[in-house]
Structure formats: structure tokens, C-alpha cells
Amino acid sequence: MSKSEFEPSNAERLLTPDEAAGLLGLSKQRLAVLRVIGGGPEYHKLSARVVRYSRGAINAWLTTNRRRSTSESQAAA
């Protein structure tokens, strides 16, 4: 088996908080606050200090928080 058989594709690879924050246009600190208070994208807690995000969870969160006007009901963000 080649090494590439074990490497996930870009779509499957879990993102670091830095990468996820960059994709969302948020600071790493804001993303950390959303983890504490809730309302952010779902994440994987792999160990005491390792957090990762899937692209699917980020896309789902973006879809859930899509608005057409400021008068629409606000979801936790």
C-alpha cells in the first residue's frame, strides 16, 4: 500500500481551529468563544488540547446561519 492511500482527501481532512477560523472569516479567539458558549460549528475534541472541524460541519453551520434580512430571527452565533 502506498502512503497516499492513508492520507485523507482535502474534503475529508479535519481542519485546525486556525484553518476553520480563516475559512469562516473569524478570529481563532472568536471561534474558541463559540466553542465555550455554543452556537458555533460542531467540532471534534480529539484530546484535552486538540480540536478539529470538518468541512461538512462548517458548511452546515453557515447554512443554518444564513439570513436574508436583519429582521429575521437570529440564531446563536
Rosetta blueprint (number, residue, H / E / L):
1 M L
2 S L
3 K H
4 S H
5 E H
6 F L
7 E L
8 P L
9 S L
10 N L
11 A L
12 E L
13 R L
14 L L
15 L E
16 T L
17 P H
18 D H
19 E H
20 A H
21 A H
22 G H
23 L H
24 L H
25 G L
26 L L
27 S L
28 K H
29 Q H
30 R H
31 L H
32 A H
33 V H
34 L H
35 R H
36 V H
37 I H
38 G L
39 G L
40 G L
41 P L
42 E L
43 Y L
44 H E
45 K E
46 L L
47 S L
48 A L
49 R L
50 V L
51 V E
52 R E
53 Y E
54 S L
55 R H
56 G H
57 A H
58 I H
59 N H
60 A H
61 W H
62 L H
63 T H
64 T H
65 N L
66 R L
67 R L
68 R L
69 S L
70 T L
71 S L
72 E L
73 S L
74 Q L
75 A L
76 A L
77 A L
